[in-house]
């Protein structure tokens, strides 16, 4: 992943006194028009976007304070297409970062296979305090989030047998 020129400007403005944080909102996927892409700072859009959705989460890597880990999920029903490029967009639709992606086929149920794909992208920023997250309306809780936010409870099990 590389930060685009527009993304660099947004992060610089956010770091200035009184600057507003960059609101990361969406991840988009493209097929590169059938070939691998070379991410460029000057990019303003993916080469050939095939799917876009809101972020499921954005967390700071526990071992690297400047790594923002953004997660999106491509659900079963989306596709078919081959992912070759990925982009992160802010709440205003500005391409903040772009990256190439190993060619990954996204099938659909009608093709005999159900695949949802969870994609984590690491974005290295100078200060993660300058970034916030706008969650998708259809965001779901991951197991890691549930584990981190709720205490486990012991539930007694009852077995009923035939007598």
Buried (B, 14 or more C-beta within 10 A) or exposed (E): BBBBEBBBEBBEBBBEEEEEBBBBBBBBBBBBEEEEBEBEEEBEBBBBEBBBBBBBBBBBEEEEEEBBBBBBBBBBEBBEBBBBBBBBBBEEEBBBBBBBBEEBEBBBEEEEEEBEBEBEBEBBBEEBEBBBBEEBEEBEEBEEBEEEEEEEEEEEEEEEEEE
